[in-house]
Amino acid sequence: MNNQKLDTELRFASLQEQTRRHFLQGCTTGMGALWLAMQGQANATPSRTYQPAHELQNPLSALPAPLPAKAKRVIFLHMIGAPSQLELFDYKPDLQKLDGKDCPQSFLEGKRFAFIQGTPKMLGPQYPFAKHGESGTWVSDRLPHLAKHVDDLCIIKTMQTDQFNHGPAQLMVHTGQARMGYPSIGSWTTWGLGTENENLPGFIVLLSGGRQPRVGKALWSGGFLPSVYQGVQCRSQGDPVLDISNPTGVTRDRRRAMLDTLNNINRRNYETFGDPETLTRIAQYEMAFRMQAAVPDAMDIRDEPAHVHEAYGTQPGKESFANNCLLARRLAERDVRFIQLFDWGWDSHGADKGEALNAGFKNKCEQIDRPISALLADLKQRGMLDDTLVVWSGEFGRTPMRENRGGGEMRFIGRDHNPGAFTMWMAGGGVKSGFTYGETDDVGYSAAINPVHLRDFHATMLHLLGFDHERLSYPFQGLNQKLTGVQPARVIKDVLA
């Protein structure tokens, strides 16, 4: 066989290996690149984007932040269902004077509500408030343990969002968009910085409260980023990760040999097609192998001293928010980059669902008060709070008027959704301590001074991690996609230490 014929056959064999997807991908991106080159020659400008340069074989390799960073890691505590700021942090004595009176029409005109119909009654604070700490911060009696740490908190009272339904609003908090398919802030963080512990995922998710969020795993999705950056859900009872143990009869050595063979096949596939998802697959297989040893150790809280269990209120072997707070500290000290806790059960409507302000709300406060207090004290005592950013939030606020579904007085007291004002707090990681930012109006309905949109919060959070939110972007669907989107966003400099 002459060389020309051999070359022709090799080319034909290579084409046979091309899938329809690769063919279409090559054609469309090639034509698109040609068009963009023709259109952009006269208007070419230097790129202002930041693209992390991970090691080719390790997409989770640790990277230095491009800008000076105050926070190395994040612990994000999200209360699913939106706690009422008017019963926790935003004290409004004027609202108490209006309790039981008809809501002014100006509060209702042009507004959309989930459950309010007709003319509702105003609803005063349901629990007493008091000042705490040297900062004199108002906190209700529902959080007596956390109140002892107000001088470590940076409280923002004027958070705003565009959404008033739970699912889209939760997506806004965690992905910056109300639609599915976008990366969560944990994914952006691990994509930008990688992780310093090669044996654990860079982004770990812990759930409590008995249910998943309404939009499920979309809240910790990698979106259009390579899938290796999505959150890994772990459990605080049973196997930490499903199927983490080898099947009966499969030893660790045999598992290693199987993985080596599979990786060789995947590397040949990558050399042929150049698909970066193949490298992601290799990295995930290797991570899974290392996790089999590292995860059970990190997730086993039984070896913690008795005084630690007493402080957190933990019960080994059970699924609880307290257990997850202790796990968050253990994961943080093992250099996991982003640790996300979701706690279900904060949807405080006026219905007999165990979630109303005079029923389940009290129980939920009791479930989180001690563990969060212990977490802050634990991080501080270990010298980790300075470079760990702790965030607490819901997805929106609650109205100063009582919800009214048109069925008369309800036995259980609740408030409707309010995207115009809610409270979020941060601690450590480069934010001011014992500081409150922004003020709502006299009844806590809307932001009066220093409103903060979620885009501003995201920009600030990225700044603390060492990123310019305008530059951290990923090309997708013809646009350099950003966590803060295309609308203006600002770093809230007043909250920076």
N, C-alpha and C positions, 0 to 999 in steps of 0.2 A: 504494500500500500504506500503510494507516494505521500510526501509531506502535505501537499495541497489538499488531497482527499482526506487525510487524517484531520487536518485543521477544520475542514468543512463539517465532518462528522462530529467533532468536539463542539463546534458552535451549535449544531443542531441539538445535541444532547443537552447543552446548557439551556437552550430555549425550551426544551421539553420540561426541564425542572422548574421553569417559571410558572407560577400559578396565575390564574386570571386576576387575582387581587394585585399581585406584583406588577403584572402587565399594565393594568389600568392605573395603578399608582404611579408607575414610571411615566406613562404617557401624560397623565393629567398634570403631574407636578412639573414635568419637563416643559410642556406647553405654557404652563402658568409662569414658570421661571423665565422663559423666553419673553413672554408679554411684559412681565414686570421689569425685565432688563431694558426692553425697548422704551417703556414708559418712564423709567426712573433715571435714565442717563443724564438728562438735563437738570434734574432736581435732586441729585444724590446728596444726602447729608450723612454725617458720621452717626453710627449707631449709638443710642443712649441706653441700650438694654444691658442687663447683667445676666450672663449665662453661666451657671456653675460648671466648673471643669472637673467633674469627678473622674476617678481612675476608670479606664475603659472596662476593666473586669470587675469593678466594685462601684456600682452606682450610689452606694450609701457611704462612700469614703468621706471622712471628716474634712471639712473645708473651713478656712478662716473667713470670718465675716468681712465683706468688702469695706465696711465702715466701722469705726469704733463702736463696740457693742457693750451694753450694760448687762444684758441677760444672756445666759448660755443655754437655758432650757425653760420650758413653759409647763405649768400645771393649770389646766383650764377646767373650772368647775361650773358646769351648766345645769341649771335647775329647769328641767323640761316642764313647760306649762306656764311659766312666767309668774314668779312670786310678786305679790303686791308690795310695791315700794312704800305705799302709804301705811302699811302695817309693820314695816321693818326699819327703813332708813330716812324717809322723807316726812318729817314731822310737820303737820299742818294744824295748828290749834284753831285757825279760822274755819277749817272744814268741820271741826266738832260743833261749832256754833250753828252750822247750816244743817246738821244731821236731821233727817226726816222732812226737810222742806223740799218743795218742787224744784227740780233742776231748771236753771235758766234756759230759755230757748236758744240763746246764743251758743250754749255748749253743744247743742244738737244740730243746728242748721248746717247743712253741707257735709256732715260727718257720716261715716259708715260704721256700723256696730255689728257685733256678732249676735248679741242677744237682747239688746235694749229695744223696746217698742214703746210707743206713746211717750208720756212724760214721766220719767223715773224720779225717784226721791234721791236727794243727796245722802251720802253715807259717811259719817264721821269715822275717825280712826277707831279700830276695834280693840286696840291694846295701848296701855300707857307707855309713854316715852320718858327717857331721862338722858341727861348729858353724861358723857363718860370720858375718861382720860384727860391728859393735859390739854388736848385739842378741844375739849368740850363738845364732842360729836354726839348728836342725837341718835339713839338706837332704842328700839322698843324692847319691852321685857321678854319678847319671844327669843332673843339671842343673848342671854346673859353671859355665856362663856366668850362668845366672839366680841362682846362689848369691851372685854378686858384688853383687846388687841387693837382698838380703834386707832391708837397712835402709830400703828404699823400700816394702816390702810390709806389708800388714796381713793376717795369715793367720788364718782362722777354721777350727779343727780339728773343730768339733762340729756341722757342718751335718747336718740331718735332713730326710727326705722321707717321704711316705706310700706311695711306689711302689717296687717292686723289679723291674719290667720296663722295658726301655730306652725304648720309645716313650712310655708314660704318664709316666715319670720325666722325660724330656726336655721334655714338655709342661708338667710342673709347674715346672721351672726357668724356662721362658720365658713361660708364660702364667698360672701360678698355679693351673691346673686340669689334671686328668689326662685330660680329654676335649677333643676337637677343637671348634673353633668359637669360641674365646675369643681376644681380642687378645693379642699378644705384648707384652712390656715395651717393646720398641722402638716399637710402635704407640702404646701409652699415652703414651710420652714425646713422640713427634712430634705426637700429638693435643693434648697439654697445652702444648707449647712451640713447635710449628711448627719452622721452619728459617730460618737467616739467609742461606742461599745459595739464591736463587730459581732457579738454573740446574741444581741437582742435587737428587736426592731427599733427604728428611730422614732416611731409614732405608734403609741399604744393606747387603746380605748378600753375603758372600764364602765360597766353599766350597773345601775341599781334601781330599785323601785318596782321591779317586777315586770316592766314592759320596755320595749325598744321605743325610740323616738318614732313619730308618725312617718317620717320620710326615711327611717331606717339608716342603712349604711351610707346613704348619700351625704350624711353629715360628716363622715370621715373618709369620703371617697378621694381618690387621686385625680378624678376628672380626666382631663386630657393630658396630664402629666404621665410619665411612665408609671405603670401600676405598682412598681416597687415602693413608691412613696405614699401609698394609701395606708390608712390606719389599720392596725392589727388588733382585733377585739380579743381580749383575754377575760377569763372568768375567775371569780374569787372562790368558787367551790367546784369540786371535781377537777378534771384535767384543765389546766389554765387555758390551753388551746385545743380545740377538737382535733383528734387524730394525731396528737403530738407523740404518743407512745408508738413504738414499733409493734406490728402485729405479732401474735404468738409464733415463735419459731424463727423470727428474723432477728439476728444479732446485730449489734452496732457495726461490727466489721463487715458483715454481709451487706448492710445498708450502705456503708461507705463504698463498697465495690460496685453496687448497683448504681449509685450516684455518679461515680467516676465514668462508668460506661455511658450513662445518659448525658453527662456533661460533654463528653467527646463528640457525641452525635450532635448536640446543640451547637458546639463550636464550629463544626463543619458546616452546619446549616447557616450560621452567621457569616462565615467566610464566603458562602455561596451567594446569599441574598442581602446581607448587610442590614438586616432588620434589628434595630436596637432593642425591641421587645424580647429578642432571643437572649441578649445579655441579661436583661431583667429576669428572665426565666431561670438562667443559670444562677444568678445571684440569689434568687428566692429559694431555690433548692438548697444552696449552700447555707443560707441563713436558717432554713428549716432544720437542717441537720445540726447546726450549732445550738439552735433553740431547744432541741430535745434535752440538752444538758443544762443550759443556762436558765430557761424559763421556769421550770419547776423550782429551782433554788430561789430565784428572785420572787416568785409568787407565794412562797411558803412562809406565812407570818407566824408559825408556831414557835419559832426560835427567838421571837422578840421577848424581852423581859416583861415580867408581870406589870410593872409600873407603866410601861408603854401601852399595854392592852387596856389598863385602867384609864389612862389619859384619853385614848381614842374611843373607848367603848367598844372595842372589837370583840368578835366571837369567831375564832378560827373555824373554817369549814362551812361558814354560812355566807350567803351573798348579801352584802349590806354596803351602804355608803361609808360607814365607819371603816370597814375592812378596806374599801377602795382608797380611802384617804391614806391609810397606812401603807398600802401598796404603792401609792403615788410617791411617798417619801422614799421607799425602797428602790423604786425604779429611777427616781431622780438621782439618788446617790450612786447608781450604777450608770449614770450618764446617758439615760434615755432622753432624747431631745425634746419630745412633745408628749405629754401625758394628759389625756382627755377623760374627764369623768362626766357622765350623764346620769342625772337622778330624776326619775319619773315621779309625777304625782302632784305637781304644783298648779294645776289648772283650777283656780279657786272660784268656781262658779256657784251660784245659789241653787244648788240641787243636791239631793241626798246621794252623793257619790263618794263621800269620804274625803272630798277635796275642798269643801267650802271653808270660808274664813273662820267660822266658829266650830269647825269639826276637824277635818284632815289637815288643815293648815297648821294647827297647833302641833300635830304629830310630826309633820314634815320638819318644822323648825327644830323640834327636839332631836330628830334624826341627824340633822346636819350641824347643830350648834357645837357640841363637844368635839366631833371629829375635825372640823375646820380649825377650831381653836387649837387643838393639839397639833395639827399639821403645821400651822404657822409657828407655834412654839418650838416644835421639833426642828424645823428647817433653820430657825434662828439660832437655836442652841448648837446646831452642828455647823454653823457658819455658812449655810447654803442659801439663806434667804436673799443675800446681796446679789447673787447672780442667778436666782430662780425667780421668774415672773409668775406670780399666782394671780389668776383672774377668776372672778365670780360674776355670773350674770344669768338672767333669763332671756327671753326673746323679744319681749315688749313689756310695757307697764300695765297698770290697771286704772280704771276710771274712778273719779271721786264720787260718782253717782252709783247707786245700787242698780244692778241690772234688773230689767223688767221684761219678762217674756209674755206679758199680756194675760197672765193667769192669776192675777191677784198677788197678795203677799205670800212670800215663800218662807218656809220654816228655816231654811238654811241661807245664810248671808253670803253674797258673792259680788264681785265687781267684773265689769266687762273688760275687753281688750282695749289697750290704749297705746298706739304706736308713737304718740306725741311726746311722751316723757317716761323714762324708766331709769332705774339705778343700776349701776355696775361698779364694782370696786376692783382695784388691783393692789398688790403688795409686793415689795422686794423688786429685784430686777431693774433698778434705775428709776423708779417713780418716787415722788415725794411721799413721805409718811406723815400721818396725822393731818391729812389735807383733804378738803372738800372742794370740788370744782363745780360751778354752775348752780343756778337756783331755778326752781320751778315757780309758777304763779302761786297765789295764796291758797289754792286748793289742790295743787299738785297735778293739774290737768295738762299743762304744756310748759315748755322751756321758756323761762323769762330772761335769764342771763346766761350767756355762753352755751348755746345749744351744741351738742356733739352728735354728728351723724355716725352711723356704724363705719362708714368709709374713713372718717377721721380716726376712729378707734383702731381700725386695721392699719392705717398709715403709722400711727403712734407705736403700735405693737411691733411692726416691722422695723421701725427706727430703733427701738430698744434692742432688737436682735441684730442690728448692724446693717440694715438695708435701707436704701432709698426706694420707697414704694413706687416711684415713677419708673425706676430702672429694672426692678425685679419682674421680669415678664417672660412669657413663653409663647412662641409663635403657633397659632392655631386658627384655622378658618380665615386666613388672610389678615389677622390682627395680632399684634403683640398683646396678648391677654395679661391682665394684672389682677391681683386680689382686690384692689380698690376700683377696678372698672375704668370707664372712660370719663366719668363725671369728676369734678374737682374734689380733691381730698387734701387734708392738711394734718401735719403732726401737731398735736396739742402740747405745745412747748411748756405751757404753764404747769403741767403735771410732772414734768421731768425733774429729777433731783439734780 
